[in-house]
Every structure is written in structure tokens, then in C-alpha cells.
């Protein structure tokens, strides 16, 4: 197979070299597959690019491996994703691995396993690596807020049919018809829906995205309640915006018209803001549906966490956290600056 790998780098001077070292240790590059690695340095204002240049000068590449650093004058993951997929990818590419420049990949077989997922199943169109928080991977016993963060980690069955934007693979033929709107806050859920439904032309098919427990990477968990709240606000706003995009696409007649609309959204900076302004707020609940507040609590009761004092404390903390996020997410969207909140 011909594999293209895009590494997203936005001001990652503290992590990008570790990520690249982990990538170059992957045993995929010692296989028969032809691989191209692109570092997508988008809008970097720190020392990332000089560090990568210095690191690149020391490389000794195998014949079947190519490396290129792309210095992009714009920032934003959706813009960078569109540029990579539609302007950089080789026509010969069979599959594409997308990786963030701030993750650790300790297992050198992860890329091979990702390639194997799509190589061994005709139905499978994409597969993600399982994200592991650093506080879980370290083996240290978490305390205080870190303990609550760890308790909130999703299990494998919850995420196996999802896209984790930090590290995933997709067939090149699948992503070539997808364009991300400029300013899209959360690309994971958007991409998942596009792949699962073939751009809303078919019923959702879970067989199109799957993973395995042995495919995983490590990311730095957020520290501090403010960072957690800000992150969750982004997720909630992104989920709300994705719903509006899906409704818009679903209203169009056929696949070609949906591709054309997505292409427009990737070129027109006002497309997403216009969609939000024409659709929200909705009576009677405003910008964010209040059912979000009870989603975590409902799940906790279904998992019987309320049957212990520790579980009750976790439920109460989660409920207070979600109410806070709900309030601030509504405020942020009402001010009209939710698009591009990335």
C-alpha cells in the first residue's frame, strides 16, 4: 500500500520532536509499504520549525520513506486538513494516517496495526488509536482532580466506533470527497458522521469505523479546572455546530450537492457563521440543548455509580461541572464567537 502520513503541528516546540521520534520508530517503515511523511506546520509562531529543520538534517531515510516539512502561512486544523487532503496527498495514496504533533506513541507497531485494520477489511473505511491519558499511562496513583479526570476516561466499547482526531487512519478514497468547514471546532464527530453515513446518503454503518484495544497512544491530560471547563465548552459548542451542519447537508438532494456544499464551506470563511446565525438560538432553550446537562448523570446511574459514596461524589461533581459548561457555552455562542473556537 501507498501510505501518506500527515503530522499536524501548531506551536508544538515542546512535543513535536518526541512525536516525530516515536513516528520514525514505527515498524511500518521497515515493511513493503511505501510511506510519505508530511509535517504540517500551520501558523507556527514558536520554535517548532527550526527544531524540525535541525532534526530533519540528521535523518537517514530508507528508500521507501519520504519526509517533507510544509510551512503553512495559515493556522487552524480544518484549513490544514483540507489543504493536506486536497492539495498535498499523492494520487497514488491508498490510505492516510493523521497524527497530532503533541502525542506519544510508545508502541512501535501502532502504525502497522492501523494499516492492517483497513488492509484486512473491505468494509472498514477508518480506524482510530485509543487515546490514553498520561495520568493513566504513568501508573502513578492519581489524587484530587487528577483522580476525577481519570474516572471520566471513556472505555474502549464507547470509543471503538469513533474518530479520535489525535491519531487515526482513513482510506484516501474516503477522505477525498470530504471538506471541513472553516472554523469547525470539533472535527472528530464531523468526520465520523461523514464516513459512517457516506455523506448522509446511507444509513449509519458502524462497520465502517472500528478499532482494537492494542492500538493506542498517550496524550497529555488537561490540568486545572479552568482548562477542563474550556475544553468541554469547545466540545459542547462543536457538537451543537456539527448538528447544524448535518441538518444542512441532510436537506440537500444528493451526494454531489453535499460535496459541493462542503467544498463551499471550506472556501467561504462566513459559511459556518452564517449557518449558526440563521439557525440559532432555538426556542425555548437557546443555543445549547439542556439535555446535555443530564447526559453524564444519566450514564452514571445506568452504570450504578450512585450505589457508593465515591460514586455519588463523582456524580455531583460531574453535574456541577456540566451546568457550568452549559452556562458558559450558551454565553459564548450568544456572543457570536463560537466558530473557530479551536
NURO-957825 format. One record per residue (C-alpha): z, y, x; chain. Coordinates in steps of 0.2 Angstrom, whole numbers, plus 2048, in hexadecimal, padded with zeros to 3 digits. Layout:
% NURO-957825
pt Z = Z Y = Y X = X ch = A
...
% end
This chain:
% NURO-957825
pt Z = 800 Y = 800 X = 800 ch = A
pt Z = 7FD Y = 812 X = 805 ch = A
pt Z = 80E Y = 81B X = 803 ch = A
pt Z = 811 Y = 82E X = 803 ch = A
pt Z = 823 Y = 834 X = 806 ch = A
pt Z = 828 Y = 846 X = 801 ch = A
pt Z = 838 Y = 84D X = 808 ch = A
pt Z = 83E Y = 85C X = 7FF ch = A
pt Z = 847 Y = 869 X = 80A ch = A
pt Z = 84E Y = 879 X = 804 ch = A
pt Z = 85B Y = 881 X = 810 ch = A
pt Z = 861 Y = 870 X = 816 ch = A
pt Z = 865 Y = 874 X = 828 ch = A
pt Z = 875 Y = 86A X = 827 ch = A
pt Z = 86E Y = 85A X = 820 ch = A
pt Z = 85B Y = 859 X = 823 ch = A
pt Z = 85B Y = 851 X = 834 ch = A
pt Z = 867 Y = 843 X = 82E ch = A
pt Z = 85C Y = 840 X = 81F ch = A
pt Z = 84D Y = 83F X = 82A ch = A
pt Z = 855 Y = 833 X = 837 ch = A
pt Z = 85A Y = 828 X = 828 ch = A
pt Z = 848 Y = 828 X = 822 ch = A
pt Z = 841 Y = 824 X = 833 ch = A
pt Z = 84C Y = 815 X = 834 ch = A
pt Z = 845 Y = 80D X = 825 ch = A
pt Z = 83D Y = 7FC X = 828 ch = A
pt Z = 82F Y = 801 X = 81C ch = A
pt Z = 826 Y = 809 X = 82B ch = A
pt Z = 826 Y = 7F9 X = 835 ch = A
pt Z = 81C Y = 7F0 X = 827 ch = A
pt Z = 80A Y = 7F0 X = 823 ch = A
pt Z = 80B Y = 7FE X = 817 ch = A
pt Z = 803 Y = 80F X = 81C ch = A
pt Z = 80F Y = 81D X = 81B ch = A
pt Z = 80E Y = 830 X = 81B ch = A
pt Z = 81E Y = 83B X = 81C ch = A
pt Z = 81D Y = 84D X = 816 ch = A
pt Z = 82C Y = 858 X = 818 ch = A
pt Z = 82B Y = 865 X = 80A ch = A
pt Z = 834 Y = 874 X = 811 ch = A
pt Z = 833 Y = 880 X = 802 ch = A
pt Z = 83A Y = 892 X = 804 ch = A
pt Z = 846 Y = 88D X = 812 ch = A
pt Z = 84F Y = 89C X = 819 ch = A
pt Z = 85B Y = 893 X = 824 ch = A
pt Z = 858 Y = 889 X = 834 ch = A
pt Z = 851 Y = 87A X = 82C ch = A
pt Z = 83F Y = 87C X = 832 ch = A
pt Z = 843 Y = 87F X = 845 ch = A
pt Z = 84F Y = 870 X = 844 ch = A
pt Z = 841 Y = 865 X = 83D ch = A
pt Z = 834 Y = 86C X = 84A ch = A
pt Z = 840 Y = 867 X = 858 ch = A
pt Z = 843 Y = 856 X = 850 ch = A
pt Z = 831 Y = 853 X = 84D ch = A
pt Z = 82D Y = 857 X = 860 ch = A
pt Z = 837 Y = 848 X = 865 ch = A
pt Z = 82E Y = 83C X = 859 ch = A
pt Z = 825 Y = 82C X = 85E ch = A
pt Z = 81B Y = 827 X = 84F ch = A
pt Z = 814 Y = 816 X = 84B ch = A
pt Z = 801 Y = 815 X = 848 ch = A
pt Z = 803 Y = 812 X = 835 ch = A
pt Z = 80F Y = 821 X = 833 ch = A
pt Z = 80B Y = 833 X = 832 ch = A
pt Z = 817 Y = 842 X = 831 ch = A
pt Z = 814 Y = 854 X = 82B ch = A
pt Z = 81F Y = 863 X = 829 ch = A
pt Z = 819 Y = 86E X = 81B ch = A
pt Z = 820 Y = 880 X = 81B ch = A
pt Z = 81E Y = 886 X = 80A ch = A
pt Z = 820 Y = 899 X = 805 ch = A
pt Z = 828 Y = 895 X = 7F4 ch = A
pt Z = 838 Y = 88D X = 7EF ch = A
pt Z = 83C Y = 882 X = 7E0 ch = A
pt Z = 83C Y = 870 X = 7DD ch = A
pt Z = 82F Y = 870 X = 7CF ch = A
pt Z = 823 Y = 87B X = 7D8 ch = A
pt Z = 825 Y = 870 X = 7E8 ch = A
pt Z = 823 Y = 860 X = 7DE ch = A
pt Z = 813 Y = 866 X = 7D6 ch = A
pt Z = 80C Y = 86C X = 7E7 ch = A
pt Z = 810 Y = 85C X = 7EF ch = A
pt Z = 809 Y = 850 X = 7E1 ch = A
pt Z = 7F9 Y = 85A X = 7DD ch = A
pt Z = 7F5 Y = 863 X = 7EE ch = A
pt Z = 7FC Y = 858 X = 7FC ch = A
pt Z = 7FB Y = 846 X = 7F6 ch = A
pt Z = 7ED Y = 83C X = 7FE ch = A
pt Z = 7E1 Y = 834 X = 7F1 ch = A
pt Z = 7E4 Y = 823 X = 7FA ch = A
pt Z = 7F7 Y = 824 X = 7F5 ch = A
pt Z = 7FD Y = 815 X = 7EB ch = A
pt Z = 80F Y = 81A X = 7E9 ch = A
pt Z = 81A Y = 82A X = 7ED ch = A
pt Z = 82C Y = 82A X = 7F3 ch = A
pt Z = 835 Y = 83A X = 7EF ch = A
pt Z = 845 Y = 83E X = 7F9 ch = A
pt Z = 851 Y = 84D X = 7FA ch = A
pt Z = 855 Y = 854 X = 80B ch = A
pt Z = 868 Y = 853 X = 809 ch = A
pt Z = 86B Y = 840 X = 806 ch = A
pt Z = 870 Y = 832 X = 811 ch = A
pt Z = 867 Y = 821 X = 810 ch = A
pt Z = 872 Y = 815 X = 81A ch = A
pt Z = 868 Y = 805 X = 816 ch = A
pt Z = 858 Y = 804 X = 820 ch = A
pt Z = 850 Y = 7F9 X = 812 ch = A
pt Z = 851 Y = 806 X = 804 ch = A
pt Z = 83F Y = 80C X = 805 ch = A
pt Z = 838 Y = 7FA X = 806 ch = A
pt Z = 842 Y = 7F5 X = 7F7 ch = A
pt Z = 83B Y = 804 X = 7ED ch = A
pt Z = 829 Y = 800 X = 7F2 ch = A
pt Z = 82D Y = 7EE X = 7ED ch = A
pt Z = 832 Y = 7F3 X = 7DC ch = A
pt Z = 821 Y = 7FB X = 7D8 ch = A
pt Z = 817 Y = 7EE X = 7E2 ch = A
pt Z = 81E Y = 7DF X = 7D9 ch = A
pt Z = 81D Y = 7E5 X = 7C7 ch = A
pt Z = 80D Y = 7EB X = 7BE ch = A
pt Z = 818 Y = 7F3 X = 7B0 ch = A
pt Z = 824 Y = 7FD X = 7BC ch = A
pt Z = 81E Y = 80E X = 7BF ch = A
pt Z = 82D Y = 816 X = 7C8 ch = A
pt Z = 83E Y = 810 X = 7CF ch = A
pt Z = 84D Y = 81A X = 7D5 ch = A
pt Z = 85A Y = 818 X = 7E2 ch = A
pt Z = 86C Y = 817 X = 7DC ch = A
pt Z = 875 Y = 827 X = 7E0 ch = A
pt Z = 886 Y = 823 X = 7E8 ch = A
pt Z = 893 Y = 832 X = 7EA ch = A
pt Z = 899 Y = 834 X = 7FC ch = A
pt Z = 8AB Y = 832 X = 7F6 ch = A
pt Z = 8A7 Y = 821 X = 7F0 ch = A
pt Z = 89D Y = 81C X = 7FF ch = A
pt Z = 8AB Y = 821 X = 80B ch = A
pt Z = 8B7 Y = 814 X = 805 ch = A
pt Z = 8C5 Y = 821 X = 805 ch = A
pt Z = 8D1 Y = 822 X = 7F6 ch = A
pt Z = 8CC Y = 831 X = 7ED ch = A
pt Z = 8DA Y = 83D X = 7E7 ch = A
pt Z = 8DB Y = 84B X = 7DA ch = A
pt Z = 8CA Y = 852 X = 7D5 ch = A
pt Z = 8C1 Y = 846 X = 7E0 ch = A
pt Z = 8C9 Y = 838 X = 7D6 ch = A
pt Z = 8C2 Y = 840 X = 7C5 ch = A
pt Z = 8B1 Y = 842 X = 7CD ch = A
pt Z = 8B0 Y = 830 X = 7D2 ch = A
pt Z = 8B6 Y = 82A X = 7C1 ch = A
pt Z = 8A7 Y = 834 X = 7BA ch = A
pt Z = 89A Y = 82A X = 7C4 ch = A
pt Z = 88D Y = 821 X = 7BA ch = A
pt Z = 88C Y = 80E X = 7BB ch = A
pt Z = 87C Y = 805 X = 7BF ch = A
pt Z = 877 Y = 800 X = 7AD ch = A
pt Z = 878 Y = 812 X = 7A8 ch = A
pt Z = 86C Y = 819 X = 7B5 ch = A
pt Z = 860 Y = 80A X = 7B9 ch = A
pt Z = 853 Y = 810 X = 7AD ch = A
pt Z = 855 Y = 822 X = 7B3 ch = A
pt Z = 84C Y = 82D X = 7C0 ch = A
pt Z = 858 Y = 833 X = 7CE ch = A
pt Z = 84F Y = 842 X = 7D5 ch = A
pt Z = 858 Y = 840 X = 7E6 ch = A
pt Z = 84E Y = 830 X = 7EA ch = A
pt Z = 841 Y = 827 X = 7E0 ch = A
pt Z = 830 Y = 81F X = 7E1 ch = A
pt Z = 821 Y = 821 X = 7D5 ch = A
pt Z = 810 Y = 81A X = 7D4 ch = A
pt Z = 804 Y = 828 X = 7DA ch = A
pt Z = 7F9 Y = 825 X = 7CA ch = A
pt Z = 808 Y = 829 X = 7BF ch = A
pt Z = 80D Y = 839 X = 7C7 ch = A
pt Z = 7FC Y = 840 X = 7C9 ch = A
pt Z = 7FB Y = 844 X = 7B6 ch = A
pt Z = 80C Y = 84D X = 7B6 ch = A
pt Z = 80F Y = 85F X = 7B9 ch = A
pt Z = 821 Y = 867 X = 7B9 ch = A
pt Z = 823 Y = 878 X = 7B1 ch = A
pt Z = 828 Y = 886 X = 7BC ch = A
pt Z = 83B Y = 888 X = 7BC ch = A
pt Z = 83F Y = 877 X = 7B5 ch = A
pt Z = 852 Y = 875 X = 7B8 ch = A
pt Z = 853 Y = 862 X = 7B7 ch = A
pt Z = 844 Y = 858 X = 7BC ch = A
pt Z = 84C Y = 847 X = 7BB ch = A
pt Z = 84D Y = 846 X = 7A8 ch = A
pt Z = 83C Y = 84E X = 7A6 ch = A
pt Z = 833 Y = 842 X = 7B2 ch = A
pt Z = 83C Y = 833 X = 7AA ch = A
pt Z = 835 Y = 838 X = 799 ch = A
pt Z = 824 Y = 83B X = 79F ch = A
pt Z = 823 Y = 82A X = 7A7 ch = A
pt Z = 82C Y = 820 X = 79A ch = A
pt Z = 821 Y = 827 X = 78C ch = A
pt Z = 810 Y = 829 X = 795 ch = A
pt Z = 811 Y = 83C X = 791 ch = A
pt Z = 817 Y = 838 X = 77F ch = A
pt Z = 808 Y = 82E X = 77B ch = A
pt Z = 812 Y = 81E X = 77A ch = A
pt Z = 823 Y = 817 X = 775 ch = A
pt Z = 830 Y = 818 X = 782 ch = A
pt Z = 82F Y = 809 X = 78D ch = A
pt Z = 83E Y = 805 X = 798 ch = A
pt Z = 834 Y = 7F9 X = 7A2 ch = A
pt Z = 82B Y = 807 X = 7AA ch = A
pt Z = 83A Y = 80D X = 7B4 ch = A
pt Z = 847 Y = 801 X = 7BC ch = A
pt Z = 851 Y = 7FF X = 7CB ch = A
pt Z = 85D Y = 7F3 X = 7D5 ch = A
pt Z = 86F Y = 7F5 X = 7DA ch = A
pt Z = 86A Y = 7F1 X = 7EC ch = A
pt Z = 860 Y = 802 X = 7ED ch = A
pt Z = 86B Y = 810 X = 7F0 ch = A
pt Z = 86E Y = 820 X = 7FA ch = A
pt Z = 87D Y = 82C X = 7FD ch = A
pt Z = 87F Y = 83E X = 7F8 ch = A
pt Z = 88C Y = 84B X = 7FA ch = A
pt Z = 897 Y = 84C X = 7EB ch = A
pt Z = 89B Y = 85D X = 7E4 ch = A
pt Z = 8AC Y = 864 X = 7E9 ch = A
pt Z = 8B5 Y = 871 X = 7DE ch = A
pt Z = 8B6 Y = 873 X = 7CC ch = A
pt Z = 8AA Y = 883 X = 7CC ch = A
pt Z = 89D Y = 879 X = 7D5 ch = A
pt Z = 89F Y = 86B X = 7C8 ch = A
pt Z = 89E Y = 877 X = 7BA ch = A
pt Z = 88E Y = 87F X = 7C1 ch = A
pt Z = 886 Y = 86E X = 7C4 ch = A
pt Z = 889 Y = 868 X = 7B2 ch = A
pt Z = 883 Y = 879 X = 7AA ch = A
pt Z = 873 Y = 876 X = 7B3 ch = A
pt Z = 872 Y = 864 X = 7AC ch = A
pt Z = 876 Y = 86A X = 79B ch = A
pt Z = 869 Y = 878 X = 79B ch = A
pt Z = 85C Y = 86D X = 7A3 ch = A
pt Z = 85F Y = 860 X = 795 ch = A
pt Z = 85D Y = 86D X = 788 ch = A
pt Z = 84D Y = 874 X = 790 ch = A
pt Z = 846 Y = 863 X = 792 ch = A
pt Z = 848 Y = 860 X = 77F ch = A
pt Z = 83E Y = 86F X = 77C ch = A
pt Z = 830 Y = 86A X = 788 ch = A
pt Z = 82F Y = 858 X = 780 ch = A
pt Z = 82E Y = 860 X = 76E ch = A
pt Z = 820 Y = 86B X = 774 ch = A
pt Z = 816 Y = 85D X = 77C ch = A
pt Z = 819 Y = 851 X = 76E ch = A
pt Z = 811 Y = 85E X = 762 ch = A
pt Z = 801 Y = 85D X = 76B ch = A
pt Z = 7F3 Y = 851 X = 766 ch = A
pt Z = 7EF Y = 846 X = 775 ch = A
pt Z = 7F2 Y = 842 X = 787 ch = A
pt Z = 7E5 Y = 84E X = 78E ch = A
pt Z = 7EC Y = 85D X = 785 ch = A
pt Z = 7FE Y = 859 X = 78B ch = A
pt Z = 7F8 Y = 858 X = 79D ch = A
pt Z = 7EF Y = 869 X = 79A ch = A
pt Z = 7FF Y = 870 X = 793 ch = A
pt Z = 809 Y = 86A X = 7A2 ch = A
pt Z = 7FD Y = 870 X = 7AE ch = A
pt Z = 7FE Y = 881 X = 7A6 ch = A
pt Z = 811 Y = 880 X = 7A7 ch = A
pt Z = 810 Y = 87D X = 7BA ch = A
pt Z = 805 Y = 88D X = 7BC ch = A
pt Z = 80C Y = 899 X = 7B0 ch = A
pt Z = 81D Y = 8A0 X = 7B5 ch = A
pt Z = 821 Y = 8A6 X = 7A3 ch = A
pt Z = 81C Y = 896 X = 79B ch = A
pt Z = 82E Y = 88E X = 79B ch = A
pt Z = 837 Y = 89F X = 797 ch = A
pt Z = 82B Y = 8A2 X = 788 ch = A
pt Z = 82E Y = 890 X = 782 ch = A
pt Z = 841 Y = 893 X = 782 ch = A
pt Z = 841 Y = 8A4 X = 77A ch = A
pt Z = 836 Y = 89E X = 76C ch = A
pt Z = 841 Y = 88F X = 769 ch = A
pt Z = 852 Y = 894 X = 76B ch = A
pt Z = 85F Y = 898 X = 765 ch = A
pt Z = 85F Y = 88C X = 757 ch = A
pt Z = 86A Y = 88E X = 747 ch = A
pt Z = 878 Y = 88A X = 746 ch = A
pt Z = 87E Y = 885 X = 757 ch = A
pt Z = 874 Y = 891 X = 763 ch = A
pt Z = 86D Y = 88B X = 773 ch = A
pt Z = 877 Y = 87B X = 777 ch = A
pt Z = 87A Y = 86D X = 76A ch = A
pt Z = 88D Y = 86B X = 768 ch = A
pt Z = 88B Y = 858 X = 768 ch = A
pt Z = 88A Y = 85A X = 77B ch = A
pt Z = 89D Y = 85D X = 77B ch = A
pt Z = 8A2 Y = 84C X = 773 ch = A
pt Z = 895 Y = 842 X = 77D ch = A
pt Z = 8A1 Y = 83E X = 78B ch = A
pt Z = 8B0 Y = 83C X = 780 ch = A
pt Z = 8A7 Y = 830 X = 774 ch = A
pt Z = 8A1 Y = 825 X = 783 ch = A
pt Z = 8B3 Y = 825 X = 78A ch = A
pt Z = 8BA Y = 81E X = 779 ch = A
pt Z = 8AC Y = 811 X = 778 ch = A
pt Z = 8B1 Y = 80B X = 78A ch = A
pt Z = 8C3 Y = 80B X = 784 ch = A
pt Z = 8C9 Y = 817 X = 791 ch = A
pt Z = 8D5 Y = 81E X = 784 ch = A
pt Z = 8E0 Y = 80F X = 785 ch = A
pt Z = 8E9 Y = 815 X = 795 ch = A
pt Z = 8F2 Y = 825 X = 79A ch = A
pt Z = 8E6 Y = 827 X = 7A9 ch = A
pt Z = 8D7 Y = 825 X = 79D ch = A
pt Z = 8DE Y = 832 X = 791 ch = A
pt Z = 8E0 Y = 83E X = 79F ch = A
pt Z = 8CE Y = 83B X = 7A4 ch = A
pt Z = 8C8 Y = 83E X = 792 ch = A
pt Z = 8D2 Y = 84E X = 790 ch = A
pt Z = 8CC Y = 855 X = 7A1 ch = A
pt Z = 8BA Y = 850 X = 79C ch = A
pt Z = 8BB Y = 858 X = 78B ch = A
pt Z = 8C2 Y = 868 X = 792 ch = A
pt Z = 8B4 Y = 868 X = 7A0 ch = A
pt Z = 8A6 Y = 865 X = 793 ch = A
pt Z = 8AC Y = 873 X = 788 ch = A
pt Z = 8AC Y = 87F X = 796 ch = A
pt Z = 89B Y = 87A X = 79B ch = A
pt Z = 895 Y = 87B X = 789 ch = A
pt Z = 89B Y = 88D X = 788 ch = A
pt Z = 894 Y = 893 X = 799 ch = A
pt Z = 883 Y = 88A X = 796 ch = A
pt Z = 881 Y = 893 X = 785 ch = A
pt Z = 885 Y = 8A4 X = 78D ch = A
pt Z = 879 Y = 8A1 X = 79C ch = A
pt Z = 86B Y = 89C X = 790 ch = A
pt Z = 86F Y = 8AB X = 784 ch = A
pt Z = 86C Y = 8B6 X = 794 ch = A
pt Z = 85A Y = 8AF X = 796 ch = A
pt Z = 85D Y = 8A9 X = 7A8 ch = A
pt Z = 85D Y = 896 X = 7A5 ch = A
pt Z = 84B Y = 893 X = 7AB ch = A
pt Z = 84B Y = 890 X = 7BE ch = A
pt Z = 85E Y = 88C X = 7BE ch = A
pt Z = 85C Y = 880 X = 7CC ch = A
% end
